[in-house]
Amino acid sequence: MEKQKILYICGSLNQTTQMHQISKELPEYDAYFTPYYPDGYGYIKFVTKVGLLDFSILGGQAKERTIKYLRDNYLNLDLNGSLDDYSLVFTCSDLLIQNNIRDKKIILVQEGMTDPEKLGFYLVKYLNFPRWMASTSVTGLSNYYDKFCVASEGYRKLFIQKGVNPEKIVITGIPNFDDCKKFLNNDFPHHGYVLVATSDMRETYKYENRKKFIQKAYEIAKGKQLIFKLHPNENYDRAVEEINKYAPGSLVFHHEPIEPIIANCDILVTRFSTVVYIGLALGKEVYSEFDVEQLKELVPIQNGGTSAFHIAQIGRRLLAEHESSRIYAVRKSPVKHIPLKEKLRFRRKLAKIKH
């Protein structure tokens, strides 16, 4: 019998690796992957095509890295979900709900930290402005999914407070942030420093006073070694020039994995980065633009790396419920004659569901 297909809509490399982990827990289904895409959003499709959204997960380096990762791992690539015959869709974001998945079962998976609630959030929530205007602060507010898998009880409360339907939220933990202790076993050569994790705010057309941020980190360090880990999307030459000017003697890393660098630091300084949760889970002293006490309540549950399994189980249940209702509808159909072959196929499926 032909396997059912599941589509995994990816985004950043973090979102893509999360989707890959979930797919590994569902080997009985055919998995297909796509970078994030704007099907049904004509204006966004146009500005993406001309390169104006290359700073986002819709294009540029983020899309290139996703496609490279999928190809390097020999995963089935279905750009823009064009095959269409999917029984289930996992998506990394509901800022856009693509037209060609609206008739599917959809599971939204939280990536990590959400943006602060600023003007855009209220315009979306109360005046129905497009969700993409408010970035990740409105994650979950589309209500256009069957289940929303979140990182922790703290995040469940936060999303409900924002207006997300509590009946759709499931606390599963999120891959990449659910087993932070494993990062302690690493070969990064430095220890006992102050780590500054920068962002790509300027590359995404947001304001940031980088000089002030560097000077703040320099003051926090109080003479300890400073290490800067740049966001992969950042303008490397500009960032290094600023660091050398305002925090001379600092070490700078760009494309290296950040997890081991966090594991070996004493102090972590960030602004709005999800990596702050790794620092908190490992008991590091942390500085953030967010209230650190609130962040401690939001830290993703540490379940030994089993979040992908729990998310996959949600998918299995959705598919089983869908199949069960479909079989029931056929059994109750007024059609008098159903071919024996079809009856046997449905009975086999029903027996599997029951067991």
Residue frames as qw, qx, qy, qz and C-alpha x, y, z in Angstrom:
[[0.000, 0.888, 0.459, 0.000, 0.00, 0.00, 0.00],
 [0.376, 0.592, -0.035, 0.712, 1.28, 3.48, -0.88],
 [0.405, -0.336, -0.483, 0.700, 2.51, 5.46, 2.10],
 [0.011, -0.942, -0.336, -0.016, 0.75, 8.64, 3.14],
 [0.515, 0.412, -0.072, 0.748, 2.77, 11.82, 2.62],
 [0.367, -0.818, -0.277, 0.346, 3.70, 14.47, 5.17],
 [0.417, 0.709, 0.006, 0.569, 4.97, 17.93, 4.20],
 [0.564, -0.569, -0.221, 0.556, 7.45, 19.74, 6.47],
 [0.264, 0.885, 0.106, 0.368, 7.58, 23.50, 5.86],
 [0.705, -0.246, -0.182, 0.640, 11.00, 24.73, 6.96],
 [0.033, 0.993, 0.078, 0.079, 12.47, 28.18, 7.51],
 [0.068, -0.838, 0.532, -0.104, 15.71, 29.09, 9.27],
 [0.489, 0.324, -0.805, 0.088, 18.34, 26.41, 9.76],
 [0.199, -0.125, 0.764, -0.601, 17.09, 25.98, 13.33],
 [0.705, 0.199, 0.226, -0.642, 13.52, 25.46, 12.10],
 [0.705, 0.404, -0.506, -0.289, 14.74, 23.12, 9.36],
 [0.272, 0.279, -0.885, 0.255, 16.72, 20.89, 11.72],
 [0.435, 0.000, 0.616, -0.657, 13.70, 20.75, 14.05],
 [0.779, 0.305, -0.052, -0.545, 11.50, 19.56, 11.18],
 [0.555, 0.402, -0.726, -0.059, 14.09, 16.96, 10.18],
 [0.044, -0.201, 0.864, -0.459, 14.13, 15.57, 13.72],
 [0.630, 0.148, 0.392, -0.654, 10.33, 15.30, 13.77],
 [0.744, 0.393, -0.352, -0.410, 10.32, 13.48, 10.41],
 [0.295, 0.363, -0.875, 0.127, 12.75, 10.87, 11.78],
 [0.295, -0.005, 0.783, -0.547, 10.10, 9.94, 14.36],
 [0.697, 0.399, 0.286, -0.522, 7.53, 9.27, 11.61],
 [0.138, -0.376, 0.798, 0.451, 9.32, 6.75, 9.36],
 [0.403, 0.328, 0.854, 0.003, 6.07, 5.05, 8.32],
 [0.376, 0.848, 0.298, -0.226, 5.16, 8.12, 6.24],
 [0.631, 0.385, 0.205, 0.642, 6.83, 9.61, 3.17],
 [0.277, -0.766, -0.157, 0.559, 8.47, 12.89, 4.20],
 [0.477, 0.586, 0.260, 0.601, 8.81, 15.87, 1.88],
 [0.384, -0.598, -0.196, 0.676, 10.40, 19.21, 2.74],
 [0.349, 0.729, 0.281, 0.517, 10.21, 22.74, 1.42],
 [0.254, -0.019, -0.248, 0.935, 11.67, 26.10, 2.38],
 [0.147, 0.599, 0.516, -0.595, 9.09, 28.64, 3.56],
 [0.166, 0.204, 0.602, 0.754, 7.01, 30.00, 0.66],
 [0.198, 0.263, 0.279, -0.902, 4.25, 32.60, 0.08],
 [0.022, -0.278, -0.847, -0.452, 1.60, 30.65, -1.88],
 [0.141, -0.731, -0.661, -0.092, -1.57, 32.73, -2.07],
 [0.258, -0.818, -0.132, 0.497, 0.08, 35.99, -1.02],
 [0.630, 0.671, 0.225, 0.320, 0.57, 37.82, -4.31],
 [0.019, 0.963, -0.188, 0.192, 2.29, 40.94, -2.95],
 [0.595, -0.632, 0.494, 0.057, 4.70, 38.92, -0.78],
 [0.856, 0.182, 0.412, 0.254, 5.40, 36.55, -3.66],
 [0.479, 0.827, 0.056, 0.289, 6.33, 39.53, -5.84],
 [0.136, -0.909, 0.352, -0.176, 8.65, 41.23, -3.34],
 [0.791, -0.356, 0.486, 0.109, 10.24, 37.86, -2.58],
 [0.810, 0.432, 0.299, 0.260, 10.88, 37.28, -6.28],
 [0.363, 0.852, -0.083, 0.367, 12.63, 40.63, -6.71],
 [0.659, 0.144, -0.471, 0.569, 14.81, 39.97, -3.66],
 [0.178, -0.638, 0.149, -0.734, 13.35, 42.49, -1.21],
 [0.788, -0.497, 0.129, -0.339, 12.75, 39.74, 1.38],
 [0.747, 0.347, -0.522, 0.222, 16.16, 38.11, 1.11],
 [0.044, -0.476, 0.612, -0.631, 16.73, 39.01, 4.77],
 [0.720, -0.186, 0.326, -0.584, 13.87, 36.68, 5.80],
 [0.537, -0.120, 0.835, 0.003, 13.27, 32.92, 5.71],
 [0.695, 0.601, 0.308, -0.246, 11.53, 33.44, 2.35],
 [0.685, 0.702, -0.097, 0.168, 14.77, 34.07, 0.49],
 [0.041, 0.860, -0.461, 0.216, 18.44, 34.94, 0.62],
 [0.158, 0.460, -0.840, 0.241, 20.90, 33.06, 2.83],
 [0.553, -0.108, 0.638, -0.524, 18.21, 31.46, 5.00],
 [0.863, 0.344, 0.081, -0.362, 16.55, 29.78, 2.02],
 [0.558, 0.599, -0.574, 0.003, 19.90, 28.80, 0.52],
 [0.101, -0.413, 0.829, -0.364, 21.05, 27.21, 3.80],
 [0.726, 0.050, 0.481, -0.489, 17.77, 25.31, 4.10],
 [0.839, 0.466, -0.152, -0.238, 17.98, 23.90, 0.58],
 [0.353, 0.585, -0.713, 0.160, 21.64, 22.97, 1.10],
 [0.372, -0.285, 0.763, -0.445, 20.82, 21.20, 4.38],
 [0.828, 0.203, 0.299, -0.429, 17.95, 19.25, 2.78],
 [0.759, 0.551, -0.333, -0.096, 20.12, 18.18, -0.15],
 [0.134, 0.576, -0.757, 0.277, 23.13, 17.35, 2.02],
 [0.431, -0.143, 0.775, -0.440, 20.88, 15.07, 4.09],
 [0.114, -0.022, -0.889, -0.443, 19.29, 13.48, 1.00],
 [0.273, 0.403, 0.673, -0.557, 15.79, 14.56, 2.00],
 [0.295, 0.537, 0.697, 0.371, 12.89, 14.73, -0.47],
 [0.055, -0.313, -0.041, 0.947, 12.58, 18.30, -1.70],
 [0.165, 0.625, 0.714, 0.268, 9.16, 19.51, -2.85],
 [0.156, -0.027, -0.042, 0.987, 9.47, 23.24, -3.45],
 [0.365, -0.057, -0.013, -0.929, 6.31, 25.11, -2.45],
 [0.459, 0.097, 0.790, -0.396, 4.54, 21.86, -1.55],
 [0.421, 0.323, -0.410, -0.741, 3.59, 21.36, -5.19],
 [0.160, -0.021, -0.978, -0.133, 2.77, 17.63, -4.88],
 [0.447, -0.242, -0.043, -0.860, -0.30, 18.69, -2.87],
 [0.788, -0.230, -0.479, -0.311, -1.50, 15.18, -1.90],
 [0.210, 0.300, -0.714, 0.597, -0.41, 15.48, 1.73],
 [0.546, -0.514, -0.657, -0.079, -2.24, 13.94, 4.66],
 [0.521, -0.771, -0.213, 0.297, -0.52, 16.21, 7.19],
 [0.420, 0.702, -0.117, 0.564, 1.60, 19.37, 7.24],
 [0.590, -0.581, -0.222, 0.515, 4.07, 20.47, 9.90],
 [0.332, 0.793, 0.079, 0.504, 4.90, 24.17, 9.63],
 [0.554, -0.097, -0.351, 0.749, 7.47, 26.32, 11.40],
 [0.009, -0.202, -0.172, 0.964, 5.35, 29.50, 11.29],
 [0.194, 0.635, 0.747, 0.044, 1.77, 30.64, 10.86],
 [0.018, -0.546, 0.027, 0.837, 2.59, 34.21, 9.83],
 [0.470, 0.296, -0.476, -0.682, 1.63, 32.93, 6.39],
 [0.643, 0.083, 0.739, -0.184, -0.79, 30.04, 5.92],
 [0.017, 0.254, -0.690, -0.677, -0.19, 28.94, 2.36],
 [0.669, 0.173, -0.087, -0.718, -3.25, 28.41, 0.16],
 [0.699, 0.217, -0.635, -0.248, -2.26, 24.90, -0.85],
 [0.293, 0.038, -0.879, 0.375, -2.21, 23.59, 2.75],
 [0.367, -0.160, 0.259, -0.879, -5.47, 25.12, 3.99],
 [0.841, -0.073, -0.212, -0.492, -7.41, 21.91, 3.35],
 [0.666, 0.176, -0.688, 0.230, -4.84, 19.77, 5.21],
 [0.718, -0.649, -0.212, 0.131, -4.31, 18.81, 8.82],
 [0.359, 0.715, -0.272, 0.534, -1.73, 21.30, 10.13],
 [0.722, -0.566, -0.235, 0.320, 0.58, 21.19, 13.14],
 [0.163, 0.894, -0.192, 0.371, 2.37, 24.41, 14.08],
 [0.827, -0.237, -0.270, 0.434, 5.69, 23.96, 15.89],
 [0.212, -0.971, 0.075, 0.075, 7.16, 26.76, 18.00],
 [0.697, 0.523, -0.297, 0.390, 10.71, 27.58, 16.97],
 [0.536, -0.079, -0.440, 0.716, 11.87, 29.48, 20.01],
 [0.117, -0.462, -0.352, 0.805, 11.60, 32.97, 21.48],
 [0.246, 0.745, 0.548, 0.291, 8.90, 35.28, 20.10],
 [0.265, 0.380, -0.006, 0.886, 9.36, 38.99, 19.44],
 [0.022, -0.276, -0.527, 0.803, 8.17, 41.61, 21.95],
 [0.153, 0.703, 0.689, 0.081, 4.58, 42.83, 21.63],
 [0.152, -0.268, 0.060, 0.949, 4.89, 46.22, 19.96],
 [0.409, 0.375, 0.025, -0.831, 2.55, 48.27, 17.77],
 [0.408, 0.207, -0.734, -0.502, 2.38, 45.63, 15.04],
 [0.095, -0.135, -0.963, 0.212, 1.05, 43.04, 17.50],
 [0.218, 0.447, 0.556, -0.666, -1.92, 45.21, 18.46],
 [0.393, 0.410, -0.310, -0.763, -2.63, 46.20, 14.85],
 [0.338, 0.088, -0.893, -0.286, -2.85, 42.51, 13.94],
 [0.083, -0.228, -0.906, 0.347, -4.83, 41.41, 16.98],
 [0.148, 0.553, 0.542, -0.616, -7.39, 44.20, 17.12],
 [0.364, 0.652, -0.076, -0.661, -7.49, 45.68, 13.58],
 [0.869, 0.280, 0.408, 0.006, -6.86, 42.53, 11.51],
 [0.230, 0.812, -0.470, -0.259, -3.69, 43.80, 9.87],
 [0.855, 0.299, -0.423, -0.012, -1.66, 41.05, 8.08],
 [0.845, -0.523, 0.026, 0.111, 0.18, 38.85, 10.60],
 [0.794, 0.209, -0.019, 0.571, 3.51, 39.15, 8.82],
 [0.079, 0.823, -0.051, 0.560, 3.58, 42.84, 9.82],
 [0.554, -0.738, 0.229, -0.310, 4.09, 41.89, 13.48],
 [0.327, 0.491, -0.796, 0.136, 6.70, 39.18, 12.99],
 [0.488, -0.073, -0.865, 0.097, 6.82, 36.36, 15.56],
 [0.168, -0.067, 0.524, -0.832, 5.01, 38.33, 18.27],
 [0.692, 0.091, 0.059, -0.714, 1.72, 37.03, 16.77],
 [0.264, 0.202, -0.935, -0.121, 2.79, 33.40, 16.49],
 [0.002, 0.240, 0.938, -0.249, -0.26, 31.17, 16.95],
 [0.271, 0.406, 0.336, -0.805, -2.86, 33.87, 16.35],
 [0.309, 0.132, -0.632, -0.698, -3.86, 32.61, 12.89],
 [0.651, 0.012, 0.577, -0.493, -5.85, 29.77, 14.54],
 [0.761, 0.456, -0.255, -0.385, -5.40, 28.08, 11.15],
 [0.322, 0.363, -0.869, 0.101, -3.94, 24.82, 12.45],
 [0.771, -0.337, -0.483, -0.242, -5.12, 21.78, 14.35],
 [0.769, -0.555, -0.167, 0.272, -2.44, 21.69, 17.06],
 [0.186, 0.875, -0.287, 0.342, 0.24, 24.06, 18.28],
 [0.875, -0.201, -0.286, 0.335, 3.28, 22.38, 19.88],
 [0.045, -0.919, 0.173, -0.352, 4.98, 24.68, 22.39],
 [0.449, 0.485, -0.623, 0.418, 8.14, 24.69, 24.47],
 [0.235, -0.016, -0.747, 0.621, 6.89, 24.84, 28.05],
 [0.168, -0.685, -0.689, 0.167, 4.06, 25.56, 30.47],
 [0.176, -0.569, -0.080, 0.799, 5.32, 29.14, 30.64],
 [0.026, 0.118, -0.541, -0.832, 4.91, 29.52, 26.89],
 [0.111, -0.476, -0.848, -0.205, 1.48, 27.91, 27.02],
 [0.160, -0.727, -0.477, 0.467, 0.37, 30.61, 29.46],
 [0.126, -0.452, 0.211, 0.858, 1.99, 33.33, 27.35],
 [0.031, -0.100, -0.728, -0.677, 0.29, 32.21, 24.13],
 [0.142, -0.625, -0.768, 0.010, -3.09, 31.97, 25.86],
 [0.177, -0.671, -0.237, 0.680, -2.56, 35.48, 27.21],
 [0.066, -0.258, 0.449, 0.853, -1.89, 36.65, 23.64],
 [0.620, 0.298, 0.062, -0.723, -5.18, 35.13, 22.48],
 [0.331, 0.240, -0.868, -0.282, -4.29, 31.64, 21.21],
 [0.823, -0.220, -0.218, -0.475, -6.99, 28.96, 21.58],
 [0.360, -0.541, 0.714, -0.261, -5.88, 26.93, 24.65],
 [0.895, 0.077, 0.375, -0.231, -7.56, 23.76, 23.31],
 [0.794, 0.589, -0.136, 0.059, -5.08, 23.66, 20.43],
 [0.067, 0.786, -0.567, 0.236, -1.92, 24.08, 22.51],
 [0.970, -0.178, -0.155, 0.065, 0.14, 21.02, 23.45],
 [0.246, -0.839, 0.486, -0.008, 3.27, 21.21, 25.62],
 [0.972, 0.211, -0.061, 0.087, 5.79, 18.98, 23.87],
 [0.530, -0.569, 0.347, 0.525, 9.07, 20.81, 24.26],
 [0.583, 0.788, -0.091, -0.176, 10.92, 21.87, 21.13],
 [0.910, 0.109, 0.059, 0.395, 13.83, 20.12, 19.39],
 [0.500, 0.545, -0.153, 0.656, 17.27, 21.79, 19.64],
 [0.124, -0.569, 0.330, -0.744, 16.45, 23.28, 23.07],
 [0.825, -0.384, -0.080, -0.407, 15.27, 20.26, 25.07],
 [0.941, -0.212, -0.074, 0.252, 18.58, 18.63, 26.03],
 [0.161, 0.940, -0.230, 0.195, 21.01, 21.45, 26.73],
 [0.670, -0.608, 0.422, 0.058, 23.26, 19.35, 28.99],
 [0.894, 0.220, 0.278, 0.272, 24.59, 17.52, 25.94],
 [0.408, 0.859, -0.077, 0.299, 26.37, 20.72, 24.84],
 [0.475, -0.810, 0.344, -0.018, 28.68, 20.51, 27.85],
 [0.786, -0.150, 0.509, 0.317, 30.57, 17.71, 26.11],
 [0.537, 0.841, 0.061, 0.029, 32.44, 19.70, 23.47],
 [0.777, -0.052, 0.079, 0.622, 35.90, 20.54, 22.16],
 [0.151, 0.923, 0.069, 0.348, 35.60, 24.33, 22.05],
 [0.685, 0.167, -0.390, 0.592, 39.05, 25.46, 23.30],
 [0.016, 0.425, -0.262, 0.867, 38.05, 28.46, 25.45],
 [0.477, -0.521, -0.699, 0.110, 36.50, 28.55, 28.94],
 [0.395, -0.565, -0.413, 0.595, 35.39, 31.09, 31.55],
 [0.177, 0.064, 0.240, 0.952, 34.67, 34.04, 29.25],
 [0.344, 0.516, 0.385, -0.683, 31.79, 36.45, 28.64],
 [0.302, 0.231, 0.776, 0.504, 29.89, 35.49, 25.48],
 [0.295, 0.472, 0.111, -0.823, 28.00, 38.09, 23.48],
 [0.383, 0.331, 0.818, 0.273, 25.44, 36.62, 21.05],
 [0.126, 0.332, -0.114, -0.928, 24.57, 39.29, 18.49],
 [0.543, 0.508, 0.631, -0.221, 21.57, 39.45, 16.17],
 [0.333, 0.197, 0.563, 0.731, 20.80, 40.28, 12.55],
 [0.100, 0.748, 0.501, -0.425, 18.42, 43.11, 13.47],
 [0.053, 0.666, -0.225, -0.710, 20.09, 45.60, 11.14],
 [0.049, -0.122, 0.837, 0.531, 20.11, 43.13, 8.28],
 [0.003, 0.506, 0.855, 0.115, 16.34, 42.72, 8.75],
 [0.009, 0.544, 0.245, 0.802, 15.75, 46.50, 8.69],
 [0.541, -0.760, -0.359, -0.003, 15.29, 46.93, 12.45],
 [0.053, 0.860, -0.297, 0.412, 17.05, 49.55, 14.51],
 [0.859, -0.385, -0.202, 0.269, 19.89, 48.56, 16.79],
 [0.041, -0.929, 0.335, -0.151, 22.43, 50.70, 18.60],
 [0.928, 0.100, -0.287, 0.216, 25.30, 48.25, 18.21],
 [0.300, 0.540, -0.429, 0.659, 27.84, 50.63, 19.74],
 [0.497, -0.502, 0.300, -0.642, 25.79, 50.85, 22.96],
 [0.970, -0.128, -0.073, -0.193, 25.30, 47.06, 23.04],
 [0.774, 0.303, -0.378, 0.407, 29.04, 46.38, 22.68],
 [0.056, 0.550, -0.421, 0.719, 29.91, 48.94, 25.33],
 [0.739, -0.415, 0.148, -0.509, 27.37, 47.37, 27.71],
 [0.981, 0.012, -0.185, 0.061, 28.95, 43.93, 27.18],
 [0.522, 0.479, -0.406, 0.577, 32.42, 45.42, 27.73],
 [0.294, -0.552, 0.362, -0.691, 31.28, 46.84, 31.09],
 [0.913, -0.255, 0.017, -0.319, 29.69, 43.52, 32.12],
 [0.870, 0.255, -0.350, 0.236, 32.92, 41.67, 31.34],
 [0.461, -0.861, 0.206, -0.057, 34.97, 43.76, 33.83],
 [0.074, -0.727, 0.672, 0.122, 38.22, 42.69, 32.24],
 [0.717, -0.018, 0.697, -0.006, 37.26, 39.06, 31.49],
 [0.174, -0.101, 0.742, 0.640, 37.81, 37.72, 27.98],
 [0.560, 0.456, 0.219, -0.657, 35.00, 38.74, 25.62],
 [0.253, 0.027, 0.857, 0.449, 33.88, 36.45, 22.83],
 [0.492, 0.390, 0.045, -0.777, 31.39, 37.64, 20.22],
 [0.369, 0.181, 0.882, 0.232, 29.35, 35.08, 18.29],
 [0.256, 0.269, -0.214, -0.904, 27.85, 36.84, 15.28],
 [0.718, 0.371, 0.448, -0.383, 24.52, 35.87, 13.77],
 [0.611, 0.074, 0.647, 0.450, 25.10, 33.96, 10.49],
 [0.370, 0.773, 0.456, 0.242, 23.20, 36.63, 8.52],
 [0.234, -0.892, -0.035, 0.384, 25.28, 39.52, 9.80],
 [0.500, 0.817, -0.188, 0.218, 27.60, 41.75, 7.81],
 [0.874, -0.261, -0.159, 0.377, 30.81, 40.25, 9.14],
 [0.521, 0.306, -0.070, 0.794, 33.25, 43.02, 8.15],
 [0.205, -0.678, -0.047, -0.705, 31.11, 45.78, 9.65],
 [0.782, -0.583, -0.157, -0.154, 30.53, 43.84, 12.87],
 [0.836, -0.113, -0.152, 0.514, 34.23, 43.04, 13.37],
 [0.301, 0.483, -0.044, 0.821, 35.23, 46.66, 12.77],
 [0.440, -0.692, -0.062, -0.569, 32.76, 47.80, 15.46],
 [0.884, -0.434, -0.154, 0.076, 33.91, 45.15, 17.96],
 [0.726, 0.111, -0.132, 0.666, 37.58, 46.03, 17.47],
 [0.082, 0.583, -0.011, 0.808, 36.76, 49.69, 18.02],
 [0.500, -0.593, 0.061, -0.629, 34.57, 49.42, 21.14],
 [0.858, -0.426, 0.257, -0.131, 35.81, 46.15, 22.72],
 [0.445, 0.674, -0.590, 0.001, 39.42, 45.67, 21.62],
 [0.092, -0.393, 0.887, -0.226, 40.95, 42.29, 22.35],
 [0.761, 0.098, 0.410, -0.493, 37.69, 40.41, 21.83],
 [0.219, -0.092, 0.907, 0.348, 37.52, 37.14, 19.91],
 [0.579, 0.336, -0.001, -0.743, 34.94, 36.88, 17.11],
 [0.285, 0.049, 0.939, 0.187, 33.25, 33.78, 15.70],
 [0.400, 0.223, -0.229, -0.859, 30.74, 33.77, 12.88],
 [0.731, 0.089, -0.454, -0.502, 29.56, 30.46, 11.43],
 [0.230, 0.155, -0.914, 0.295, 30.65, 28.13, 14.25],
 [0.507, -0.526, -0.656, -0.191, 27.87, 26.39, 16.24],
 [0.166, -0.650, 0.232, -0.705, 26.91, 28.58, 19.18],
 [0.834, -0.455, -0.203, -0.236, 25.84, 25.81, 21.59],
 [0.828, -0.107, -0.289, 0.467, 29.36, 24.71, 22.68],
 [0.266, 0.416, -0.167, 0.854, 30.41, 28.37, 23.00],
 [0.516, -0.591, -0.032, -0.619, 27.50, 28.96, 25.39],
 [0.907, -0.305, -0.291, 0.020, 28.29, 25.78, 27.31],
 [0.736, 0.003, -0.255, 0.628, 31.83, 26.97, 28.08],
 [0.072, 0.599, -0.049, 0.796, 31.03, 30.59, 29.01],
 [0.207, -0.237, -0.680, 0.662, 30.48, 32.07, 32.48],
 [0.215, 0.559, 0.321, -0.734, 28.21, 34.91, 31.36],
 [0.320, 0.386, 0.709, 0.495, 25.90, 35.16, 28.32],
 [0.105, 0.505, 0.136, -0.846, 24.84, 38.56, 26.96],
 [0.225, 0.367, 0.768, 0.474, 22.03, 38.72, 24.38],
 [0.255, 0.033, 0.006, -0.966, 19.21, 41.00, 23.25],
 [0.743, 0.132, 0.161, -0.636, 16.30, 39.02, 21.76],
 [0.444, 0.379, -0.780, -0.223, 17.83, 35.64, 20.98],
 [0.909, -0.214, -0.185, -0.305, 16.39, 32.18, 21.70],
 [0.692, 0.252, -0.570, 0.363, 19.90, 30.99, 22.63],
 [0.226, -0.529, 0.433, -0.694, 19.37, 32.69, 25.98],
 [0.880, -0.256, 0.024, -0.399, 17.40, 29.56, 26.93],
 [0.855, 0.189, -0.410, 0.256, 20.47, 27.38, 26.52],
 [0.216, 0.456, -0.483, 0.716, 22.33, 29.64, 28.93],
 [0.551, -0.399, 0.253, -0.688, 19.49, 29.58, 31.46],
 [0.958, -0.078, -0.187, -0.202, 19.07, 25.80, 31.20],
 [0.781, 0.196, -0.405, 0.433, 22.80, 25.43, 31.93],
 [0.566, -0.711, -0.289, 0.302, 22.70, 27.81, 34.89],
 [0.504, 0.228, 0.042, 0.832, 24.72, 30.61, 33.30],
 [0.051, -0.611, -0.269, 0.743, 24.54, 34.24, 34.39],
 [0.346, 0.479, 0.640, 0.491, 22.41, 35.81, 31.66],
 [0.057, 0.481, 0.105, -0.868, 21.71, 39.34, 30.42],
 [0.219, 0.414, 0.768, 0.437, 18.84, 40.01, 28.00],
 [0.165, -0.199, -0.134, -0.957, 16.52, 42.79, 26.84],
 [0.640, -0.425, -0.505, -0.393, 13.71, 40.60, 28.21],
 [0.532, -0.615, 0.369, -0.450, 13.05, 40.25, 31.93],
 [0.298, 0.365, -0.880, 0.064, 15.32, 37.38, 32.97],
 [0.349, -0.016, 0.781, -0.517, 12.94, 36.18, 35.69],
 [0.735, 0.376, 0.142, -0.545, 10.17, 35.86, 33.11],
 [0.544, 0.516, -0.624, -0.221, 12.55, 34.07, 30.74],
 [0.072, -0.273, 0.921, -0.269, 13.25, 31.49, 33.46],
 [0.598, 0.214, 0.573, -0.518, 9.53, 30.64, 33.47],
 [0.702, 0.568, -0.094, -0.418, 9.57, 30.24, 29.67],
 [0.077, -0.536, 0.819, 0.190, 12.65, 27.99, 29.38],
 [0.752, 0.152, -0.495, -0.408, 11.83, 24.99, 27.14],
 [0.864, -0.375, 0.266, -0.205, 11.30, 21.80, 29.11],
 [0.114, 0.590, -0.797, -0.065, 14.40, 19.62, 29.32],
 [0.901, -0.015, 0.232, -0.366, 13.13, 16.17, 28.40],
 [0.618, -0.328, 0.668, 0.255, 16.35, 14.55, 27.26],
 [0.063, 0.342, -0.633, -0.692, 15.83, 15.32, 23.58],
 [0.215, 0.285, 0.933, 0.043, 12.44, 13.63, 23.20],
 [0.297, 0.505, 0.189, -0.788, 10.44, 16.64, 21.96],
 [0.328, 0.297, -0.625, -0.643, 10.52, 15.47, 18.34],
 [0.144, -0.142, -0.979, -0.018, 9.01, 12.15, 19.45],
 [0.116, 0.477, 0.653, -0.576, 6.21, 13.87, 21.37],
 [0.315, 0.487, -0.142, -0.802, 5.45, 16.17, 18.42],
 [0.263, 0.153, -0.841, -0.448, 5.37, 13.17, 16.08],
 [0.001, 0.286, 0.927, -0.244, 2.87, 11.47, 18.38],
 [0.289, 0.525, 0.287, -0.747, 0.54, 14.46, 18.00],
 [0.347, 0.394, -0.533, -0.664, 0.78, 13.95, 14.23],
 [0.147, -0.021, -0.982, -0.117, -0.02, 10.25, 14.50],
 [0.139, 0.419, 0.750, -0.493, -3.10, 10.96, 16.59],
 [0.338, 0.524, -0.016, -0.781, -4.35, 13.57, 14.13],
 [0.330, 0.281, -0.743, -0.510, -3.91, 11.20, 11.21],
 [0.067, -0.152, -0.979, 0.114, -5.61, 8.36, 13.09],
 [0.241, 0.483, 0.529, -0.655, -8.59, 10.55, 14.00],
 [0.367, 0.483, -0.294, -0.739, -8.89, 11.75, 10.42],
 [0.274, 0.158, -0.890, -0.327, -8.72, 8.21, 9.02],
 [0.053, 0.252, 0.904, -0.341, -11.17, 6.90, 11.59],
 [0.343, 0.521, 0.311, -0.717, -13.76, 9.58, 10.76],
 [0.370, 0.416, -0.533, -0.638, -13.29, 8.94, 7.04],
 [0.171, 0.010, -0.980, -0.104, -13.82, 5.20, 7.45],
 [0.173, 0.381, 0.733, -0.536, -16.88, 5.83, 9.64],
 [0.387, 0.495, -0.035, -0.777, -18.34, 8.09, 6.95],
 [0.362, 0.260, -0.765, -0.465, -17.90, 5.39, 4.33],
 [0.067, -0.130, -0.974, 0.171, -19.40, 2.71, 6.58],
 [0.213, 0.512, 0.587, -0.591, -22.47, 4.90, 7.16],
 [0.149, 0.262, -0.442, -0.845, -22.77, 5.83, 3.50],
 [0.706, 0.292, 0.340, -0.549, -26.17, 5.20, 1.87],
 [0.485, 0.475, -0.636, -0.367, -24.39, 3.54, -1.04],
 [0.926, -0.152, 0.148, -0.314, -25.57, -0.08, -0.99],
 [0.966, 0.147, 0.004, 0.211, -22.67, -1.76, -2.71],
 [0.113, -0.867, 0.479, 0.079, -19.03, -1.33, -1.71],
 [0.750, 0.407, -0.522, -0.012, -16.51, -3.56, -3.47],
 [0.909, -0.375, -0.150, 0.105, -15.13, -6.34, -1.28],
 [0.682, 0.247, -0.178, 0.665, -11.58, -5.12, -1.86],
 [0.032, -0.609, 0.095, -0.787, -12.48, -1.67, -0.51],
 [0.737, -0.582, -0.105, -0.328, -14.25, -3.15, 2.52],
 [0.909, -0.168, -0.183, 0.334, -11.23, -5.26, 3.42],
 [0.458, 0.407, -0.159, 0.774, -8.88, -2.28, 3.05],
 [0.299, -0.647, 0.053, -0.699, -10.99, -0.15, 5.38],
 [0.866, -0.462, -0.146, -0.124, -11.31, -2.98, 7.92],
 [0.804, 0.057, -0.227, 0.546, -7.54, -3.39, 8.01],
 [0.176, 0.503, -0.142, 0.834, -7.06, 0.35, 8.58],
 [0.566, -0.611, -0.055, -0.550, -9.73, 0.42, 11.27],
 [0.919, -0.293, -0.225, 0.140, -8.12, -2.52, 13.06],
 [0.607, 0.235, -0.232, 0.723, -4.75, -0.70, 13.05],
 [0.126, -0.594, 0.064, -0.792, -6.30, 2.43, 14.50],
 [0.764, -0.537, -0.145, -0.327, -8.03, 0.49, 17.29],
 [0.903, -0.216, -0.158, 0.336, -4.75, -1.17, 18.24]]
